[in-house]
Amino acid sequence: MRTSGKLMDPIGRLMGLRYKSHPWHGIDIGNEAPEKVTAFIEMVPTDTVKYEVHKKSGYLMIDRPQKYSNVIPALYGFLPQTYCGKMVGDYCMLKTGRDNICGDGDPLDICILTEKVITHGDILVHAIPIGGFRMIDGNEADDKIIAVLKDDATYGQLTDITMIPEIVIDRLRHYFLTYKDIPGAEAKSEIPHVYGREEALEVIKSAMGDYMDWLDNIQIALSKV
């Protein structure tokens, strides 16, 4: 499935020669997606504040300082030209048996394991999805795809999340269950499932489809203005 056709037109390519492409909309997820993907990295394990792409401008901004000492134990970012909407929510409901779950309206998140020390975000990497966390925040599907850096010496040969040491999974799970914690507030996030490669590919395909539907809706709305 390809999502880039509506954005990567000749004018768009020429503009990209003069201006930095928006990391969500102007970067191609890759010809081999969902099996191999291009990901935009917002955070690395040394970051003590949470960085997030500003959706309007595409620049990396400080979302908030981390309130506690836990840090993300992997590269963390999102998949360009994906959107967590109806299809992602429907797939979550299918797998959990729950009702009234929708996508969170953001690009699909991804964590990428590597042995290398990468010192800053705001970069693109090639990654191989091998599984994911089915995370639910309130009534919103907020999946976290787990991947390995392409050709990584330590992790690059892994093909499924079951091949990752349990301590690595536990650290990732702990981070995602606590990074939004506010003192005195009840936690809303949960991770009911850890899933393997095949489900991760289905989640990515759903998010790619949601992105196309989202673009269609925007174009319809603009045509009525």
C-alpha positions as YAML, in Angstrom:
chain: A
units: angstrom
residues:
- id: 1
  name: MET
  ca: [0.00, 0.00, 0.00]
- id: 2
  name: ARG
  ca: [1.37, 3.41, -0.95]
- id: 3
  name: THR
  ca: [0.29, 6.73, 0.54]
- id: 4
  name: SER
  ca: [2.66, 9.16, -1.10]
- id: 5
  name: GLY
  ca: [1.00, 9.79, -4.45]
- id: 6
  name: LYS
  ca: [-1.17, 12.72, -3.38]
- id: 7
  name: LEU
  ca: [1.72, 14.56, -1.80]
- id: 8
  name: MET
  ca: [4.81, 13.67, -3.84]
- id: 9
  name: ASP
  ca: [3.70, 15.42, -7.04]
- id: 10
  name: PRO
  ca: [6.23, 17.32, -9.24]
- id: 11
  name: ILE
  ca: [5.53, 20.67, -7.57]
- id: 12
  name: GLY
  ca: [5.90, 19.08, -4.14]
- id: 13
  name: ARG
  ca: [9.24, 17.54, -5.12]
- id: 14
  name: LEU
  ca: [10.50, 20.88, -6.40]
- id: 15
  name: MET
  ca: [9.40, 22.64, -3.21]
- id: 16
  name: GLY
  ca: [11.29, 20.01, -1.25]
- id: 17
  name: LEU
  ca: [14.51, 21.19, -2.88]
- id: 18
  name: ARG
  ca: [14.10, 24.63, -1.30]
- id: 19
  name: TYR
  ca: [12.24, 23.95, 1.92]
- id: 20
  name: LYS
  ca: [12.46, 21.34, 4.63]
- id: 21
  name: SER
  ca: [9.73, 18.75, 4.12]
- id: 22
  name: HIS
  ca: [7.14, 18.39, 6.86]
- id: 23
  name: PRO
  ca: [8.14, 15.14, 8.64]
- id: 24
  name: TRP
  ca: [4.54, 13.92, 8.89]
- id: 25
  name: HIS
  ca: [3.25, 14.80, 5.41]
- id: 26
  name: GLY
  ca: [6.28, 15.45, 3.23]
- id: 27
  name: ILE
  ca: [8.32, 12.31, 3.93]
- id: 28
  name: ASP
  ca: [7.59, 9.02, 2.16]
- id: 29
  name: ILE
  ca: [7.06, 6.03, 4.49]
- id: 30
  name: GLY
  ca: [8.92, 3.91, 1.91]
- id: 31
  name: ASN
  ca: [8.24, 1.71, -1.10]
- id: 32
  name: GLU
  ca: [8.43, -1.48, 0.98]
- id: 33
  name: ALA
  ca: [6.04, -0.43, 3.75]
- id: 34
  name: PRO
  ca: [4.77, -1.94, 5.97]
- id: 35
  name: GLU
  ca: [7.57, -4.57, 5.99]
- id: 36
  name: LYS
  ca: [10.31, -1.93, 5.88]
- id: 37
  name: VAL
  ca: [9.61, 1.68, 6.83]
- id: 38
  name: THR
  ca: [11.14, 5.11, 7.09]
- id: 39
  name: ALA
  ca: [10.57, 6.60, 10.54]
- id: 40
  name: PHE
  ca: [11.03, 10.12, 11.88]
- id: 41
  name: ILE
  ca: [12.79, 10.12, 15.27]
- id: 42
  name: GLU
  ca: [11.68, 12.69, 17.85]
- id: 43
  name: MET
  ca: [13.45, 11.34, 20.95]
- id: 44
  name: VAL
  ca: [16.52, 9.31, 21.91]
- id: 45
  name: PRO
  ca: [17.36, 7.58, 25.21]
- id: 46
  name: THR
  ca: [19.47, 10.48, 26.50]
- id: 47
  name: ASP
  ca: [16.59, 12.99, 26.31]
- id: 48
  name: THR
  ca: [15.27, 14.23, 29.65]
- id: 49
  name: VAL
  ca: [12.46, 16.25, 28.10]
- id: 50
  name: LYS
  ca: [9.73, 14.99, 25.79]
- id: 51
  name: TYR
  ca: [10.11, 16.31, 22.26]
- id: 52
  name: GLU
  ca: [7.26, 16.20, 19.78]
- id: 53
  name: VAL
  ca: [6.77, 17.47, 16.25]
- id: 54
  name: HIS
  ca: [4.69, 20.64, 16.07]
- id: 55
  name: LYS
  ca: [1.95, 19.48, 13.71]
- id: 56
  name: LYS
  ca: [1.44, 22.78, 11.89]
- id: 57
  name: SER
  ca: [5.06, 23.72, 11.23]
- id: 58
  name: GLY
  ca: [6.83, 20.37, 11.32]
- id: 59
  name: TYR
  ca: [9.51, 21.67, 13.69]
- id: 60
  name: LEU
  ca: [10.55, 19.70, 16.75]
- id: 61
  name: MET
  ca: [9.35, 21.31, 19.96]
- id: 62
  name: ILE
  ca: [9.53, 20.64, 23.68]
- id: 63
  name: ASP
  ca: [6.29, 19.05, 24.76]
- id: 64
  name: ARG
  ca: [7.15, 18.84, 28.44]
- id: 65
  name: PRO
  ca: [10.04, 18.01, 30.78]
- id: 66
  name: GLN
  ca: [9.92, 14.44, 32.05]
- id: 67
  name: LYS
  ca: [8.48, 14.53, 35.56]
- id: 68
  name: TYR
  ca: [10.31, 11.42, 36.69]
- id: 69
  name: SER
  ca: [13.68, 9.79, 36.05]
- id: 70
  name: ASN
  ca: [12.47, 7.26, 33.48]
- id: 71
  name: VAL
  ca: [13.71, 7.81, 29.95]
- id: 72
  name: ILE
  ca: [12.71, 6.18, 26.69]
- id: 73
  name: PRO
  ca: [14.91, 3.07, 26.27]
- id: 74
  name: ALA
  ca: [14.89, 3.20, 22.45]
- id: 75
  name: LEU
  ca: [14.63, 5.62, 19.57]
- id: 76
  name: TYR
  ca: [11.09, 7.00, 19.52]
- id: 77
  name: GLY
  ca: [9.11, 8.75, 16.84]
- id: 78
  name: PHE
  ca: [6.42, 8.13, 14.25]
- id: 79
  name: LEU
  ca: [5.72, 6.81, 10.79]
- id: 80
  name: PRO
  ca: [5.21, 9.54, 8.16]
- id: 81
  name: GLN
  ca: [1.97, 9.57, 6.20]
- id: 82
  name: THR
  ca: [0.10, 7.47, 8.76]
- id: 83
  name: TYR
  ca: [-2.90, 8.47, 10.86]
- id: 84
  name: CYS
  ca: [-4.61, 6.67, 13.71]
- id: 85
  name: GLY
  ca: [-8.28, 6.97, 12.84]
- id: 86
  name: LYS
  ca: [-11.25, 4.69, 12.26]
- id: 87
  name: MET
  ca: [-9.38, 1.74, 10.77]
- id: 88
  name: VAL
  ca: [-6.85, 1.67, 13.62]
- id: 89
  name: GLY
  ca: [-9.67, 1.97, 16.16]
- id: 90
  name: ASP
  ca: [-11.68, -0.78, 14.46]
- id: 91
  name: TYR
  ca: [-8.69, -3.12, 14.47]
- id: 92
  name: CYS
  ca: [-8.13, -2.46, 18.17]
- id: 93
  name: MET
  ca: [-11.79, -3.27, 18.89]
- id: 94
  name: LEU
  ca: [-11.54, -6.46, 16.82]
- id: 95
  name: LYS
  ca: [-8.53, -7.66, 18.80]
- id: 96
  name: THR
  ca: [-9.74, -6.61, 22.26]
- id: 97
  name: GLY
  ca: [-13.49, -7.25, 21.98]
- id: 98
  name: ARG
  ca: [-14.15, -3.74, 23.31]
- id: 99
  name: ASP
  ca: [-16.48, -1.06, 22.01]
- id: 100
  name: ASN
  ca: [-16.22, 2.68, 21.32]
- id: 101
  name: ILE
  ca: [-12.49, 2.83, 20.63]
- id: 102
  name: CYS
  ca: [-11.16, 5.28, 18.07]
- id: 103
  name: GLY
  ca: [-7.70, 6.18, 16.86]
- id: 104
  name: ASP
  ca: [-5.98, 9.02, 18.72]
- id: 105
  name: GLY
  ca: [-5.74, 11.30, 15.67]
- id: 106
  name: ASP
  ca: [-1.94, 11.27, 15.56]
- id: 107
  name: PRO
  ca: [0.59, 9.57, 13.29]
- id: 108
  name: LEU
  ca: [1.45, 6.01, 14.31]
- id: 109
  name: ASP
  ca: [4.15, 5.85, 16.99]
- id: 110
  name: ILE
  ca: [7.22, 3.64, 16.62]
- id: 111
  name: CYS
  ca: [10.11, 2.57, 18.89]
- id: 112
  name: ILE
  ca: [13.31, 1.40, 17.23]
- id: 113
  name: LEU
  ca: [15.91, -0.77, 18.94]
- id: 114
  name: THR
  ca: [19.59, -0.33, 18.10]
- id: 115
  name: GLU
  ca: [22.95, -0.97, 19.72]
- id: 116
  name: LYS
  ca: [24.25, 2.38, 18.48]
- id: 117
  name: VAL
  ca: [24.34, 5.52, 20.58]
- id: 118
  name: ILE
  ca: [22.37, 8.11, 18.61]
- id: 119
  name: THR
  ca: [22.65, 11.45, 20.35]
- id: 120
  name: HIS
  ca: [19.76, 13.49, 18.96]
- id: 121
  name: GLY
  ca: [16.40, 13.24, 17.25]
- id: 122
  name: ASP
  ca: [15.02, 15.13, 14.24]
- id: 123
  name: ILE
  ca: [16.41, 12.43, 11.95]
- id: 124
  name: LEU
  ca: [15.09, 9.77, 9.57]
- id: 125
  name: VAL
  ca: [15.94, 6.07, 9.98]
- id: 126
  name: HIS
  ca: [15.11, 2.87, 8.13]
- id: 127
  name: ALA
  ca: [13.49, 0.28, 10.36]
- id: 128
  name: ILE
  ca: [12.00, -3.24, 10.29]
- id: 129
  name: PRO
  ca: [8.78, -3.66, 12.35]
- id: 130
  name: ILE
  ca: [8.78, -6.82, 14.49]
- id: 131
  name: GLY
  ca: [5.81, -6.29, 16.85]
- id: 132
  name: GLY
  ca: [4.02, -3.74, 18.96]
- id: 133
  name: PHE
  ca: [2.12, -2.71, 22.08]
- id: 134
  name: ARG
  ca: [-1.63, -2.41, 21.85]
- id: 135
  name: MET
  ca: [-1.88, 0.68, 24.04]
- id: 136
  name: ILE
  ca: [-5.24, 2.20, 24.92]
- id: 137
  name: ASP
  ca: [-5.45, 5.69, 26.43]
- id: 138
  name: GLY
  ca: [-8.98, 6.27, 27.68]
- id: 139
  name: ASN
  ca: [-11.03, 5.23, 24.66]
- id: 140
  name: GLU
  ca: [-8.28, 5.92, 22.10]
- id: 141
  name: ALA
  ca: [-6.05, 3.41, 20.33]
- id: 142
  name: ASP
  ca: [-2.45, 4.57, 20.76]
- id: 143
  name: ASP
  ca: [-0.43, 1.66, 19.37]
- id: 144
  name: LYS
  ca: [3.35, 1.61, 19.70]
- id: 145
  name: ILE
  ca: [5.08, -0.27, 16.90]
- id: 146
  name: ILE
  ca: [8.32, -1.97, 17.97]
- id: 147
  name: ALA
  ca: [11.01, -2.18, 15.29]
- id: 148
  name: VAL
  ca: [14.73, -2.76, 14.84]
- id: 149
  name: LEU
  ca: [17.14, -0.47, 13.05]
- id: 150
  name: LYS
  ca: [17.83, -1.85, 9.58]
- id: 151
  name: ASP
  ca: [21.19, -3.68, 9.47]
- id: 152
  name: ASP
  ca: [21.84, -3.10, 13.18]
- id: 153
  name: ALA
  ca: [24.64, -5.42, 14.36]
- id: 154
  name: THR
  ca: [22.81, -6.54, 17.51]
- id: 155
  name: TYR
  ca: [19.10, -6.22, 16.74]
- id: 156
  name: GLY
  ca: [19.05, -6.25, 12.93]
- id: 157
  name: GLN
  ca: [18.58, -10.02, 12.62]
- id: 158
  name: LEU
  ca: [15.52, -10.17, 14.87]
- id: 159
  name: THR
  ca: [12.29, -10.85, 13.00]
- id: 160
  name: ASP
  ca: [9.68, -10.96, 15.78]
- id: 161
  name: ILE
  ca: [9.14, -9.35, 19.17]
- id: 162
  name: THR
  ca: [9.34, -12.78, 20.83]
- id: 163
  name: MET
  ca: [13.08, -12.75, 20.06]
- id: 164
  name: ILE
  ca: [13.67, -9.65, 22.20]
- id: 165
  name: PRO
  ca: [14.83, -10.20, 25.81]
- id: 166
  name: GLU
  ca: [11.92, -9.82, 28.24]
- id: 167
  name: ILE
  ca: [13.73, -7.11, 30.21]
- id: 168
  name: VAL
  ca: [13.75, -4.89, 27.11]
- id: 169
  name: ILE
  ca: [9.99, -5.38, 26.66]
- id: 170
  name: ASP
  ca: [9.44, -4.64, 30.36]
- id: 171
  name: ARG
  ca: [11.40, -1.39, 30.15]
- id: 172
  name: LEU
  ca: [9.46, -0.21, 27.11]
- id: 173
  name: ARG
  ca: [6.15, -1.19, 28.70]
- id: 174
  name: HIS
  ca: [7.05, 0.63, 31.93]
- id: 175
  name: TYR
  ca: [7.97, 3.79, 30.06]
- id: 176
  name: PHE
  ca: [4.74, 3.96, 28.11]
- id: 177
  name: LEU
  ca: [2.62, 3.24, 31.15]
- id: 178
  name: THR
  ca: [4.26, 6.00, 33.20]
- id: 179
  name: TYR
  ca: [5.50, 8.79, 30.88]
- id: 180
  name: LYS
  ca: [2.16, 10.62, 31.03]
- id: 181
  name: ASP
  ca: [1.78, 10.27, 34.80]
- id: 182
  name: ILE
  ca: [0.61, 13.33, 36.69]
- id: 183
  name: PRO
  ca: [0.99, 13.22, 40.49]
- id: 184
  name: GLY
  ca: [-2.39, 12.53, 42.13]
- id: 185
  name: ALA
  ca: [-4.16, 11.75, 38.86]
- id: 186
  name: GLU
  ca: [-5.55, 8.34, 37.97]
- id: 187
  name: ALA
  ca: [-3.65, 6.58, 35.18]
- id: 188
  name: LYS
  ca: [-5.69, 6.16, 31.99]
- id: 189
  name: SER
  ca: [-3.25, 4.24, 29.81]
- id: 190
  name: GLU
  ca: [-3.08, 0.46, 29.57]
- id: 191
  name: ILE
  ca: [-1.35, -2.12, 27.42]
- id: 192
  name: PRO
  ca: [-3.63, -5.15, 27.20]
- id: 193
  name: HIS
  ca: [-1.62, -6.91, 24.48]
- id: 194
  name: VAL
  ca: [1.91, -7.26, 23.20]
- id: 195
  name: TYR
  ca: [1.67, -8.50, 19.62]
- id: 196
  name: GLY
  ca: [4.03, -9.90, 17.01]
- id: 197
  name: ARG
  ca: [5.16, -8.92, 13.54]
- id: 198
  name: GLU
  ca: [2.06, -9.90, 11.58]
- id: 199
  name: GLU
  ca: [-0.27, -7.81, 13.75]
- id: 200
  name: ALA
  ca: [2.19, -4.91, 13.65]
- id: 201
  name: LEU
  ca: [2.04, -4.97, 9.85]
- id: 202
  name: GLU
  ca: [-1.77, -4.91, 9.99]
- id: 203
  name: VAL
  ca: [-1.73, -1.91, 12.35]
- id: 204
  name: ILE
  ca: [0.65, -0.07, 10.01]
- id: 205
  name: LYS
  ca: [-1.52, -0.85, 6.98]
- id: 206
  name: SER
  ca: [-4.57, 0.38, 8.89]
- id: 207
  name: ALA
  ca: [-2.79, 3.64, 9.78]
- id: 208
  name: MET
  ca: [-1.72, 4.10, 6.15]
- id: 209
  name: GLY
  ca: [-5.32, 3.60, 5.06]
- id: 210
  name: ASP
  ca: [-6.57, 6.02, 7.69]
- id: 211
  name: TYR
  ca: [-4.14, 8.61, 6.38]
- id: 212
  name: MET
  ca: [-5.52, 8.33, 2.86]
- id: 213
  name: ASP
  ca: [-9.09, 8.64, 4.15]
- id: 214
  name: TRP
  ca: [-8.08, 11.65, 6.24]
- id: 215
  name: LEU
  ca: [-6.58, 13.34, 3.17]
- id: 216
  name: ASP
  ca: [-9.72, 12.60, 1.16]
- id: 217
  name: ASN
  ca: [-11.89, 14.20, 3.85]
- id: 218
  name: ILE
  ca: [-9.68, 17.29, 3.93]
- id: 219
  name: GLN
  ca: [-9.85, 17.64, 0.15]
- id: 220
  name: ILE
  ca: [-13.65, 17.28, 0.19]
- id: 221
  name: ALA
  ca: [-13.91, 19.92, 2.90]
- id: 222
  name: LEU
  ca: [-11.65, 22.31, 0.96]
- id: 223
  name: SER
  ca: [-13.64, 21.83, -2.22]
- id: 224
  name: LYS
  ca: [-16.73, 23.12, -0.43]
- id: 225
  name: VAL
  ca: [-15.08, 26.33, 0.76]
...
